[in-house]
Structures are given as C-alpha cells and as structure tokens.
C-alpha cells in the first residue's frame, strides 16, 4: 500500500495573515523593488508585499515592526509574530517560523486575549504537522483546543479548525479511534457554524474521507470524498488547490478499488489544475506526479512510470525538510518499481532509506513503516537472504496487525505467508494467509454498498492471494477450507456481504491448533502495540532534541529490550503452530478395511468394495469382493491427487466444462481397476475413502464415453456407522421436514413445499409418493425433529439449509423451520437408531473437514448421524440447487423398490438424461444469492440439469440395499 495524496486538510485561521491558501509565483526582485517602493508604511505595506509574493521584503518589514512594537501591547506584538511566522513558512524557513509562532502563543496563552492565543497555537500546529513534527503538532493542537474551549470570545471557527487538525495528526500517527472522534466533531462544529455547503465543511469531509479510506471503509470514503469535491467546485475559484486535492483523493480511492483507468484520468486532471496555479517545484505537484507513476507501475508500464517518480522525488527533496514522510512515500514507490524491473540492489537502497525516514517521522509501529518493511523483505528474499527476509516479514506483519490498517495487514500478511511457503513451512503459510485474507474480507465487508463493478475491481486487484492460499490448502489435502476461501471470490459472496449482519461469517475459519494460536496472537499483538507506542513516543522526544530524564532513559532502554523480546516471541508464536491431522491414522485404518469390505459386500453379488490408500508418491487401490481382496498401485502422489480433486470440484461448482478434470481422475482412480470390476461383474461400488477423496463426486468421473454413474451405483462406506446388517427395509413411513421461509442469513427455498408434497402422502398432500407427515416452517422445530426421530417414522427427509464451517462443530448449523438452528454438535448427540434412511436435502451435508482444538477432524453431518445409528444417509457434497433437487428426490423415492443405491442412480440418471428447466435456481446453504449461468462445454444445452452440478453432489452412505 502506498500513501494517499498530499492532504490540504490543515486550516489556518483566515483573519490573521496565514490564510492556508496557496499563493502564486513570487515576483522577481525587480518587481518586488517596485512594490516595496509603493507600499505604505506599517502592517498594511507588509501585507501588500506578502500578497504580491515578495516574501523577503515582507519578512524584513515584519521584523522591523516587531522590533518597533518592543514589549508594549502583547496583542499587537503577537499578531506581528504570527505574520512573520507565516512569511518564514513561505520562504521554507521552518525553524524560524516555529520560533515566531511559539513566541506569539507565549504572549497570549492567558489573559484577556487568550482566545487569540488559542488561534495562534492552532496555526503553529499546522506548521509542525507540515514539517512532520507530529508529536509537537499534537501538543500544540491540544493546547489550542484547551484555550479555545475556555477563553472568552474565542472564534468558533478556530476551535473547529484545531479539533479537525488534531484528528488529522492522530490519523497520521495511526490513532484511528481518536481521529474519528475529533474529525467527526470538527464536521459537526463547522456544519453548525457554516451550514452544509462551505469550504471548511469540505475540508472536514476530505479529512474524514481519508480516515475511512485508511480503514478500508470505501462505503463511506467514496461518498464523503465526492461530497467534499462537489462543495469545493461550487464555492471555490476554478483550479483551486483544495479542489484539485479532492480530485486526487477520489482518484486514490478508485485506485485502491482497482479502477486504474478512472484513477489515471482524475490524477491527470488534478495535475493539470495544479500546474496552472502553482510554481513548478511545489510539493503538491510532486504528489500528483507520484500518483501518476503509481498507476503506470500498476499497469506494468515501468519505463513510463520512472520519469514521474524521478520528478516527484526531486521536487520533494528540494521543497521539504530532510526526513519528511512525503519523501519516504516517493522512495517507497520508486523502490517498488525498481523491484518489479529486477533491479534489486537499487530497490533495496530505496526501501531502506524510506524505512529509516518512516521510522523516524511516523514511528516504528506505524502502518506505513510496516508496509515498507514488508517490501524490503521481498527484495532481500529476491537476492537470496531468506533468513533476514523472514525476520523482516515477521516484524512487518506484527506491526501491521497492531496498527489496525486492513490493507497493510493484508499486503504484509500475504508477503509473510509467501516467505513461509517458500521456506517449506506450509502450516505457517496457511495460518498467516488466512489472517491476511480476513483483513481483506473486512475491507469487502465495509464496501458492501459500493457499485458492483467497484466491488468486482477490488477482488480482481486482490484475488490472487485467495487463489494462492486455496492452492496451499489443496496441497495439504484440506479441501473444505480451500473451497471456503475460493467461495469468497465469487460474485455471490458480495451479495452475501450485503445481507448479512455479521461480516465475520465471511472470514476464513481457523481450525484445530490455529484457533488457540489466533487468540494467543491477538493477546501478543495487544501487548506489543502498547509497548511499541510508548517506545515510539520516547524516541520521537529524543530525536526532537529533548533531554530525557533518568527515569525516561531507563524506560527507553527497557522498552527497546522488550521490543526485541517481543519480536522473538512473535516468531516463536507463529513458528510453533503445527497443523495436526489424523490423515496418517486414517491411511493406516484403510489398510485393514479389505477384510471388512469383503464381509460387507458378500451378501450382494453385484457389490464390490474399493478402498483407496493415498501415499506421498503413490496411490494404492484395494478391491474387495465376496471371494477376497487384492491391490493395485498408481504412480500419483498426494499433492497431485489433491489438485485434481480440487480442479474437478471447481469446474463443477463454476458449471464449466468438467470433462478434462473428470477424465484425468477416472484415469487414476477407476481405469486401473476397470478390468477387475468387469471380471467381478460389479453393478455397485462401495467406496471407502480418505483425505481429499471424501470430497470427490465419484458419480461425475468420466471415461471418455460416459460418467461413472451411468455404469455403477455408488455408495460411501463410513466406518463411523459400522457395518449395516439385515435386508431391505419394510414399508417406509416418512417424516418430511422443511424450512421454506428462510431466516436471517439464509435465503428462502421456494421449491421445498412442492418437494415435500410430492414425497409425503398425507391429508394435505394426497398425491405424495410415501405415507407420512409434513412439518413445514414453524412446525419444524427442535421438538418436531426429535419426534420424527422417535420411532414413528423410519424415513426422515430434511429439506433446509446446512451451513458447514470447517473445524467448528458449534458454528456448523442446520436451519430449523422456525428460524432457529441446531449445531452439528447438537445434531450428532441425537438418537437415530430408529431411522432406516435419513435424507439431508441440504447444502454440503456429506462433507466434513478442518480439525478441532484437539487435532481431530470434524466429521460432516452424514458421518455424525451414521455414527448415531442411522442405517443409511443421503447427503450432498456442495450447495444444491433447489428445483433440480426437488425433482431428483421425487424420482429417488419413486424408485425405492430398486434398493437405495440403485434408486439414487436412477434418480441421478433421470436428471442427467432428462429435459428440465433450471431457471434462477436457489442454493441450499448459507449463501444469499443464486449460482451463475450454465457454461458447460460438452453438455447438451437443451438439458440444463445435465451438468454434474445438479446431480453429482448426492452421495449415499451406509446400507445401499
């Protein structure tokens, strides 16, 4: 993240000399000699010289007037000192200006003219802010406010200016909560004093917009900037500096949202306006030039960007005091350009200089300091020093976390995660990567009312980090978490953010050891930021020339040691994280499943058990028939298999062409045992799956001619439910429970009443398939569910939403019809022993994923109810489409006489091969907007439900007979 355009949000009170406006080019000496000769004596002549830009002559007059005033009237002398300060500031003599202001304030700090003293204290604070003396500016504004709030006859505009200036300094120092209080108060004061349309109100709005933008709150930043711009266009002269500043800030907001073309036009317009009214070497021109360089750099036009940066840096070095924060801004951005061009040595030099300036001017704990430190780390890594790069990245991320600026936390977190991944530490990379994208999610949550095009631009600009994190999770076999991250990239997620009251629901979930680590990290950051702030304040006092007393010196040294220790603790905290998985134990278990599956399939001559053992380099497949078990090996390792599984699921959920991914998986999972299955005359495959294969819709695998479901009935064997015994169930009595109305965070499901009416035959639904009872909406509460499980019904069909959260059985919930929810933990505690078939016609009920605090994987809802006694469970692997699901379920129950496994296959084939209309389908899950359009390649467009998205998510576990 780069710094925003220069701020003109500092107001100097207009009735004294310093107006805060930018004057034109100073007259040449010959012209000034003429003006001086014609100028009247006294203060009026000095003002005339000032107005004509004859600053040297004006300062000579001011000094003479001060000397003549002697120690007489304090008010007169203070006004003249203020004049001299303002003129010195124009001449770039900032130390002299500060001394003049200090003397003026000292004369009127108390007494009958204290109100004027408060005004002058505010003027001095403006100078201190402009030269980067932020701590001193803070003190001067605080003094001004204290005087103006109590002095008789104080100018209300002076108070509002001082309050707004204090907020601006606090924002610069990263004290955002305090800044918000003061900036909003300044706006209220000026609107009451000036009305809604006034230049001072525009200044307040501009400053408040800066705060919103810094916090990533573009919902408020853009309209606030626009209002400031419209006011300034209306009340200020053409090409006024404040109007151009508003243009620059609007441009910067669009730049942050990825609208680079819009931003570039605005920056160019602002630069042209400034060049018309300002001298060529003015810092505000440099700000516009640097901004244009940024846009060109972001667009990959590196050679075109370089001259803009060079011009901006030259102006800022000449016009500003050494060590000014604006110089660091240009150094940082130029360093970034050099890094992108591959000139790492030059880039490192620029970053190090920028870092030194920012640490001194802004403090070691400032967000911009973290930004430069993170960039420096990336350059150090590029030249091969991975140890130093990781240390710098860690420190930058720690500072960014403490500073509370989401954009910097996101960018520094992404860079640190990349460092960890490059160092072969994937668990740490994932943990930090989650924190980084959660910071971006906060920005998205605060931008939920923006135009959709701006929201899409924001994600196009930053979406690469999401995809990178998802790929790391896939490589680790953590597909549920990977899919949650990728879901955040969808446009539907933006609509989701609009309607949810709790933005945290769109955060990447921490699982297992990550949960406690995140809590420990929050506590560590809280301690570190408090100590870093105290250290930065002491260091700024010391750099300002203050002689610290013995106690302060001791505290300074102690805090330096504490900061070193804190960085060590922070490194230990991240490095100690270990993601615990039970995958090893699961792989060991599956080796013993051959004999179990042999026993399981023996009563059904058409059933064949297939177990998969995923190794680091090879895949073992164990085939079990009633006569024995044997194995095959395939040369594919865990990481590549995980990637193929993820690729198929992503293609399916995007409703894109699935055939390449489906065939690639068929080649390694089914083709090696095709001859064995043919020899066994298999009609049903009983699949024992572990790791990422549990997320794979085997029905959608394709051999180049047909999908696997067109050849076999498929059933999952979940060891948690044991081995089903007995033959087919007797007469089915079904309880149909549905939540059609939706609830907060869950959209309505309009197809549910029809689905239940076609399945359940009762007094209200005489045409239903099976006898039973329907409990819809309010009737479907916890008591109704428990009654349905009590033994009156041997089939329970639930049509609702299920919101699965990886690694969190408490926050994974089923929506009841009365609007309440039951957690996965509560659902897993119910008794399902009387249930022959539990159908979960809801989102993502077949999958588990993520680990809990003890390192055990959180099982999905299907596995949980099988464990509690349900003989078989029909569930889904992803958010299912409403209307097509209703049709599939009706066909499933109609074909029940074929056995559960074959009935599911018959229903899937009917959807795959039959004609239907799938207009504006709704998904059953926690999403609040529907899926995208049909984009499949190789699927007949006349059969819109033929895409695997509609029929492949359904899996049967347990008894298939």
N, C-alpha and C positions, 0 to 999 in steps of 0.2 A: 504494500500500500504506500502510495506517495502522499505528501502533504497536500492540503487543499490550496486553492489560490490565495493570494495575499488578502488579508482582512482589512477593510476600512471601517471596522465596527467601533473604533475608538472615537469618542466625541469630546472635543474641547469646546468650552462654553463660548458662545459666539459674541457676547457683548464685550469681552476683552479682545486683545489683538489676535490671539491664535484662534482662527476660525475652524481649523481642521480641513479646510478645502485646499485643493492643490492649485497653486498659482502657476502662471505661465513662465516662459523662459525669462531669466534675469536679463535686464538691459546691459548692453556693453558699457564700459567705463565712460566713454564719451557721452553717451546718452544720459547716464546717471549724473554726470557732472552738470548737465543742463537742468535735470530735475532738481538736484540739490541746490543749485543757484536760485531756482524759482521757489523752492519750498519755504513755507513760513516757519517762523521760529516756534519752539515749544513742541509739544507732543503731536500736534497736527502735522507739522512738517515731517516728523519722523514717520508717521503713519503713511504719508504720501510717498515717501521713499520706499517703504515696505510694499505698498500696493503696486508700485512700478517694478518690483523685483530688485531694487538697489539695496541689497541686504547689507553690504559692508558699510555703506554710508548710513543706513538706518541704524546699524548697531553702534556706530560712533555717536550718533545723536542720542541714542538711548543711554549709553554710558555717561554722556555729558549731563543728561537730565537727571540721572540717578545721583551723580556726584553733586549736582546743584541742589537736589532735594535734601541732601545731608540726612540728619537724624530727625528731621521735622515730622510732618504728618505721615504716620505709618501707612495709611491707606494709599496716599499718592505714591509713596516710595514702592509699595508692594505692586501696584499696577505697572509702574515703570520696570520693575524687576521681571514681572511676567512678560512684558513686551520684549525685553532683552533676551529672555529665555526662548521665546518663540522665534525671534530672528536668528539666534545662535543655532537653533534646531534646523532652520532652513539652510544655514551655512554648513551643516554637518558637524558643528562643534558641540557634540552631545554632552561632554563632561561639563563644559561651561554652561550649557542650557540647564543641566540638572542643578548646578550650584545656584544659578539665578532663581530657579523655581523654589529651591529649598529655603533660600533667604526670604523670598516673598511669603511663603507659607509660615515661616517662623515669626514674621512680623504680625500676622493676623490670626494666629492659631486660637486666640481667645480675645475677649473684649467686644466692643460694640460692632466691630467689622469682622467678627468670626465667620459670618456667612460667606463673605468674600474669600476668607482664608480657606474654607472648605472647597470653594470652587477652584482656587489655585492648586490645592492639593490634588484635586482630580486632574488638572492639566499636567501636573508633574507626573502623575501616574501614567498618563498617556505616553509621555516621553520614555519613561522607564520600560514600559511594555514594548515600545517600538525598538528599543535597543537591546531587547532580550533580557533585561534585568527583572525577571518575573517575580522573584521574592520581594524585591523592593517595591515593585509596582503593586503587589498585593497589599503591602503595608500602607502605601500611600492612598490607595483606593479605600481601604478600611478606615484610615484616618479621615478622609474626605467625607465618607458616609456618616461617621460618628459626629463630625462637626455639623454637617448639613441637617441631620435629623433633630438636632437640639438648638441650633442657633436661630435667633430671632431674625425674621426677614430673609431666610435662605431662599435662593432661587430653586423652585421645584424642578426645573429642567436640569440644573446642576446635580441634584440628587439622583434623578433618573439616569443621567449620564454616568455618574460614579457607580451606581448599582449595576448598570449594564457592563461597564468596564471591568468591575470586579468579577462578574460572571465570565467574561471573556478570558481573563487571566486564569481563572480556575479551570476553565475548559482546556486552555493551553497546557496546564500542568496536570491534566488528566483527572481533575477532581470533578467528575461529571455530575454527581448528585448536587453538590453545592452550586455548580454552574447553572444547572437547570432552575434552581430556586431563584437565583439572582437575575438570570436572563428573563424569566417569566415575570418577575416583579418589575423589572425595567419596562417591559412591554405594557404592563398594566398601568404603570405610572404615566407613561407617555400617551397612551390612548385616552386616559382620563384628562390629561393636561392639553393634548394637541388635537384630539379627535382621531378617527381611524385612518385618515389619509394625510400623512405628514412625513417629512424626510426622516425625522428622528424615529418615528414608528417603523419606517422601513429599515433603519439601521438595527433596531431591536430584532425585527423579524429575520434579518440576514444573519445576525449572530445566533439566534435560536435555531435557524436552519442548519448552521454549522454544527451545532451540538447534535441535532437529530441525525445528521449525516455521519458524524463521527461514531455514533452508536449504531449505525446501520439501519436507522428507522427512516427509510425512504418514503413510507406512507405519509409522514409529517414533513420530511425535509423538502420534497419537491413542491408541494403546495405553499409551504412557507417561503421558499425562495421565489416562487412565482409571484406571490403577493407583494413581496419586497420590491421585485423588479417592476411590477405594474405601478406601484406607488411612485417609485423613483422616476419612471418615464413620464408620469403625469405632473410631478411637482418640481422636478429639477430641470435645468437647462439642457439642451442637446449635448451629447457626448460628455456628460458629467462623469467624473471618476467613479462616483458611487454607483451609477447606472451600469457602467462597464464592469464593475466588480460583481454586481448581481448577475450579469450575463455569464461571467466566469464561473460563478458558483453553480448556476444552473447547468453549465457545461460539465462541471466536475461531477455533479450528481448523475447526469446521463452517462458520463464516462464510467463511474462506478457500477452502473447497471449494464455496461457492455454496449451502450448506444454510441459507438465511437464516431460514426459519421455525423450524427446530430451534435455531439460534443465538439467536433472539429470546427464545424460551421460557427458555433457560438463563440469558441475561442478566437477564431479569426476575426469575427465581428468585434469582439472586445478589444483585440489588439489594435485594429484599425482605429477604433474610437480613442484609445489611449495615445496612439501615436499622433493623433490630430491635436491633442491638448497638452501633452507632457513633453518635457525635454527628453532627448534620445537616451540619456543614461539613467532614466528614472527606474527605481526598483519595481514599480508596478508593470512597466513594460517587460521587464525580465520575467515576471510571474507569468504573463500571457505567453511569452516565447517558450518558457519551460513547459507549459501545459501543451502547447502545440507539439513540442518534441515528444512528450509522453504519448500522445495519440499516435504519432507516426511510429514510435517504437512498438507500441502495442499492435500496430498493423503490420509489423515486420519490415517497415521502411527505414532500416537502420542508418543508411548513408544520408537520407533526407533529414533524419531526426538530429544528427550530430551537430550541424551548424546552429540549430535553435538552442541546444543545450550550451554550446560554447558561448554564444552571445549572452545568454541569461547569466551564466556563471561570471563572465567578465563584468557585467553591469553590477551584479550583487557584490562581487569582491570590491569594486571601486566605490559603490554607494553606501554600503553597510559596514558597521564596525566589524572587526575580525571576531570570529566566533559567533556570529549571528546565526540563528536557527535556519533562516531562509537560505543561507549559503550551503548549509548541510543538505537542504532539500534538493538543490540542484546537483550537488556532488553525488548524492544517493542515486538520483535518477540517471545521471550520466554513467555512474558505475554499473548500473543495471544494463544500460545499453552496451557498454564495453564487454560485459559478461556475455551477453547474447551474441556479440560478434566474435567471441572466443579469445578476446584479449584479457586473459585472467589476471595478469600481473598489474595492468593499469586499472582494471576493475577493483582489485583488492586495495590498491592505494587510495582510490576514491572512496571506497566504503570505509576504510579505516579513518580517513580524515573526517568523513561525515559522522562516523560513530563518535569520535573524540569531541566534535562540536556538540552533537546532540546530548551526550552525557553531561557536558558542562552546562549547556544552555537550558536543557529541558529536564535533566536528571536521569540517573541510572535506571529508574523504574518507569520511565515514560514509554508509551506505546510506540512512538516513532523510533526511540532508541532500540527497542526490541526488533522493529522492522529492519533497521539497518544491520543489526547484529545477525539476524537470520539470513539476510542476503550475503553478508560477509562469509557466513558459514558455508553457503552453497559454493562460493568461489574457492574457499580453502579446500573444500572437498574435491572440486574440479582439478586442483593441482596435486591431489593425492594425499593430503594430510587428513585422513579420516578421523583420527583421534581428536585433533583440535576442532574439526568441523562439527563433530558430535557434541563436544563440550559447548561450543558457541551456540549450536542449535538448541540445546537443552536450556541454556541460560536465557536465550531469546524467548523461548516458549514459556518459561516460567514468568518472565517479565510481562509477556503479553497476557497470560492468564490473570495475573494480578492487576493489570491495567484496566481490564474490562472492556476493551475495544474489540468487538467481534471480528471485524475484518482482519485486524492484525493477528488475533488469536487463530483465525482460520489459516492465514498465509504462513505464519511461523509454525503452526502445528503440522501443516502439510509438508513443509520442508524438513521438520524433525522426523516425521513419520518416514519420509523418503530416506533419510540418513539411517534410521534403524533398519529399514528393509534392505538397504544396500549392505549393511553390516551383518546380514544374516540373522536378524532378530525379529522375526515376523510377528510374534505376540506383542512386543512393544510397539511395532509399527502400526498394528491394528488398533491398539488401545489409544495411542495418540491420534491416529487418523480419525477415530470416532469422535474424539473431543473436537478436532478441527472441523469436521462437517457439522457437528452440533452447533458450533459457533455460526456457521453459515446458515443453518436452519433457523437460528434466532433472527438473523437478518431477513430471511424469507418470511418468517412469521410476522415481522414488523413491516413487511412490504405487501401485505395481503390485499390491500385495496388498490394497488397500482394497476395501471392498464396491463392486460395480459401480455401484450408484446414486450413491455418492460420487464415483466417477471420472467418471460422466456429468455430475454437477453441476459438477465442476471445469472440464470443457470447455464446458459451457453458459455458464459465467461468463466464460470467456476465449476462446471460439471465434471471436468477431468479428474478432480480429486475424488469425487464419488465413485467413478468407474475404477480408479486405481485401488481404492480401499476395497471395493467389491471383488476385484480380481485377487487381492491378497487373501480375502476370506474364502474365496473359492479354492485357492491353492491349499488352504488349511482344511478344506472339507466342511467349512461352516456355511453351508448354502442358505440356511434360513436367514442368517444375519446378512449375507451378501444380497439376498433378494430384498430384504428390508431397505438396504442402502440404495439399491437400484430403483426401487419403487419411488423414492424421494425425487428422482429425476423426472418422473412422468408429469405431464401437464396436469393430470388428475390430482396430483398432490397439491398443486397450487389452489385448486378449488377446495380441496380438503382443508387447507390452512384458513381459508376464508370463513368456513362454517364452524370450525372447532373453536371452542373457547379456551382449550388448553393446548397451547402450541407445543408443550413438551411432549405430546403424544406423537409428534413427528420427529423425534430425536432418535438417533441410533442407540439401540439398547446396549447397556453394559451387561455382560453375562459372567457368571462364575466369579473368579477372583477379581475381575475388572470392577465389580460393584463396590467391594470394600476398598479397592485401590482408588477408585474415583473419590470416595468420601475422604480417604486419607489425604489425597491430593488437594482437595478443597481446603482442608484444615491447614495443610502445609503452606498453601498459597496465602491464606489469610494471615498467617504469622509472618511470612516473608514480605508481604506488601507493607505491613505496618512498620517493620524494621527498615525496609528499603526507603520508605517515605521519610522516616526520621533521619536516616543517613544522608539522603539527598539534600534535605534542608540544612543540615550541618555543613555539608560540603559546599553548598552554594554560599552560605555565610562566609566560609573560609575563602572561597575564590573571590568574593566581593571585597576582600581586604579586611574583614572584621577579625580582630584578635580574640580567639576563643579563650574563655577562662579555663582553669584546670579541670573542672568537672566536665565541661563540654568536650575538652580534648580527650579525656578518658572515655567518655561515652562514644566519641567518634571512633576511637581505636577499637573499642569493644564491638561496635556495630560492624566495622569492617571485618572483624574476625567472624562475627555471626553470619554475615553475608556469605563468606567463603564456606562456612559450615553448612549454611542453608543450601547452597548450590550442590554440595556433596550429598546432602540429604535428599534433594530433589532427584539427583541422578540415581541414588540408591532406590528411591521410591519407584521410579519408572522401570529401572533395570530388574527389580525384584519380582516384577509381575510375571507369573507363569500361568499360561492358559492350560488348565487341567482337562484332559479329555479321557473318556472311557473307551476310546476307539480301540486301543490295544486289547482291552479285556473283551470287547465285542468280537474282535478278529479271532481271539483265542476261542471264544464260545462257538463261533460258527464252524470251527474245525470238528466240533463234536456233534454238529447238527445232522450229519449224514445219516446216522442210525436213527435219530429222532424222526427225520423226514421220511425215512424208509417205512417206519411204523405208521406214520400219519397217512401216507398215500396208499398203503397196501389194500385197504378196502375198496378203492376206486381204481379199476384197471386202466382208466384213461388219464389218471393224475400222475404227474412226475414232479418231484421236488428239485429245485435248483437253488443252490447256495453259492454266494459269491464271497471270496476272501480277497480283500484289496491289500496289496503289498506296496512297498516303496517303488519297486521296479516291475513287478509282475502281478497279474490277476489270476487267481485260481478259481475255477468253477467246479463245484461238486454237484453231480447229477445223481438223484436218488429215485429208484423205482421200487416196486414191491419185492424185487428179487435181489437188490443190492445197490451199492453206491460206488461211483468212480469219479475221477477228476480229470480236468483239462487245464492247461495253462495258456495264458495270452500275454504277449510282451507289451503290456501297457502299465504304467505306474500310477500311483495315487493322484499326483498333481494333474497329469494329463487327463485322467478319467474325470476328475472333478471339473475340469474346464469343459469337457464335452457335455457333461450333465448340465452345467450352468448354461452352456450355449443353446441346448435344446429348450430348456425352460424359458430362456429369454426370448427365443424365437416364437414359442407358443404364446407366451403372455403378450407379446407385441402383435400377435396374429399375422406373423410374417411367414415366409417360406421356411417350413420345418424340415423339408426332405433331406438337405445335406447333413444337418446335425442328427436327424433320426437315423439315417443310414450309417453314419460314422459310428454311432453307438451300437446299432444292430451288428455291425461288423465285428465288434469285440465282445459283445455280451451274449449274442444268440447264435451267430454264424458258426462259432467254434463247436457248438454242441448240437447243431441242426441235424446232423446225421444220427446222433444218439436219440434225439427226440422222435425222429421219424421211425427209428428202429423200435422204440418203446410204444409207438402208436399213441403218442400223447395228444390229448384234447384239452387238458387243464394243466397249467403250470403253477405250482405252489412255490412262491418266491420267498426265500429267506435273505433279507437284505440288511446291509450295514452301511454306515458312513453316508456318503453323498447319494448312493443308490436308493436310499429310502425316499429321496425327493424326486426320483425319476418316474415319469409316467410310462411304464413299460408298454402300455397299450399303444403308444404312439411310435414305437420303434418301427422302422421300415426297411424291408429287404430289397427295395428297388422295384417291387411289384405291388406289395400290399403292406398294410400295417399289421403289427403283431396280433392285435385284437381280432383281425379277420381270419387268423389261423388258430388261435387258442383262447380259451377262457383263462383269466388271470386272477390269482388270489395271493394276498400277502400273508405270510405266517409270522405272527408276532409272538415271540416266546413268552412275553409278559402274560398272555392269555392262556398259556398252556395248550394242550392238545385237545381239540374238540372231540367229543365222543357221541355215540348214538347216531341214528339215521336222520333223515329229513324231518323237519318239524311237522306237527299236525296242522289242524286248521288255524289259520292266522287270524288273530284279533288285534287290530291296530289302533293305537292312540296317535292321532295326528296333532301335533303341537306347532303353532306358527306365530311369528311376530311380523305382521304385515305393516303396522303403522310406523315402524322405526322408532328412534328415540334420539336424544342428544348424542351426536357423534356417529349415528347410524342412520342411513337413509331408508326410506320406505321400500318394501318389497311387494309391489302390486300383484305379482303372479302367485303369491303364496296362498291366498284363499282358494283360487281355482285349483292349484296343485293339490291341496288337502281335500277339496271337494271331489276330485277325480280319483283319489286314492281311497278315501274313507267313505264307507256307505253307512249312513245313519238317517235319522228322520229329516234332517235338513239337507242331506245330500244323497238322495235315493239312487243316483247313478254311479256311486263310487265303486271301486274295484273290490275292496275288502270290508267286512263288517268291523265297526268300531265306533270311535267317538272323536270329534274335533274340538280342540281347545285353542281358540284363536284370540290373539291380543290379550286383553285383560284376563281372560280365563286361563291363559298360560302363565301362571306364576310359579313360585317355588313349590307351593303345595300341590298345584296341578301336576307338576313334573314328578314329584315324589309319589303321588297317587298313581300316575301312569306306570311307574316302575314297581309298584307294589305287588303285581301278580295278576291283575285283571286283564292285562294285555301282554301278549308275547312278542309283539312288534311295536316299537316306538319310533315314530318318524318325527324329526325335529327340523322345521324349516325356518331358519333365522340367520342372524349374523354370529360369527365367532371371530373374535379379534385376538390372534395369537401374537404374543410378544416373546421373542427368543430369550430363553434363560429365565423367564419370570412367570411362574405358575400362579402368582397372586394377581398380576395385571393382565393375564390372558383370560378373556371373559367371553361367556355366551350371553347373548341378549335374550331376556325373557320377554314374553308378550306384554307384560305390564310395565315395561320400561326399565325394570331393574336388571341386574346382571348377576351371574354366578361365575366365580373364578374357576380356573382349571383345577386348582387345589380342592375347591368345594365339590366340583363335579366328580373328581376322582374318588371322593370319600363316599359317594352314594352307592347303593347296592343294586347291581344289575343282574343278579343271578337268575331272575325270572324272565330275562329278555332273550328271546331267540335271535332277534335281529334289531339292532339299533341303527337307524338311518340318520346320518347327520348331513342334512341337505343345507350345508352352510359353508362359509369360507374356510379353507385351509385347516380342516379338522383332522386330516390324515397325518400331517407333518408335525414333528417336534423340532427341537433344535436349541442350541445355546445351553450353557451349563449354569447350574445354580451355584450358590456360595460354597457348596461342598465339593464342587467339581463334577457332580453327576449331571448327565444330560437331562434336560427337561423333556419328557415324552409328550407326544401330541395327545389330543383328546381321544382319538380312536384307540391308541395303546392304553390310555388310562382306563377307559371303560371296559376293554377286553380284560385288563388285569382284575377288574372288579366283578367279572363273571359273565359279561355279555358273550353269547355264543358266537355271534358274528357282528361285524360293524361295517357299514357302508359309509365312506367318508370321502373327502376331496383334498387335493393337493394344492389348490390355489383358489382365489376368489372365483366363485362360479357364477355364470350368467343366469339371470332369474328365469326368463321364459323357457330357454332350452333345458334348464334343469327340471322345471316342472314337467315338460314333455318326456324327458328321459325317465323320471321317477315313475310316471304313469305306466310307461312301457315295461319298466323293471318289475313292477308288481303284477302286471298282466301276465308276464312270462314266468311267474314264480314256480309253476309246476315243473319247469325245466331244471330246478335247483338254483340256488342263489348265484353261483358263479356263472352258469350259463345264462341266467336271466339278466345279469348285468351285461354280459357280452351281447345278448340280443338287443338290449336297450341301447347300448353304445353303437351297434351296427345300424340300428334304425335311425339314429341321429346322423351318423356318418353318411349313410347311403340315401336317406330320405330327403324330401324337399320341405323346407320350412322358411318362415320369415323371421329374421332376427333383428328387428328394428329397435334401436335405442335400448339395448339390454341393460339391466342393472346388475351390479355385482353384489354378492352376499359376503360382506366383510366390513371392515371399518372404514372403507373408502366412501366418499360422499359424492362422487361423480362417476359416470359410466365409463366403459372402456373405449378404445379407439375404433377406427374403421377397419373393415376386413381388408388385409393387404397380402393374403396368402398367394403364393405362386405354386402352381401345380394343383390347386384345389378348384373344383368346378364352382364358378361364381353363382350358378343357379341353385347351389346347395350351401347357403351361407353358414349353416351349422356343421358343415362337413369338416371344418377346421378343428384340429385336436383341442384347441382352446375350450370347445364346448362339450366334448365327450370324454377326453382323455384324463381329466383330473380325478375321476371317480375310481376308488380302489376298494375292494372287498377284503377284509381280513377276518381270519377265523374259519368257521365252517362254510364251505362252498357248496354243500350238498342240499 
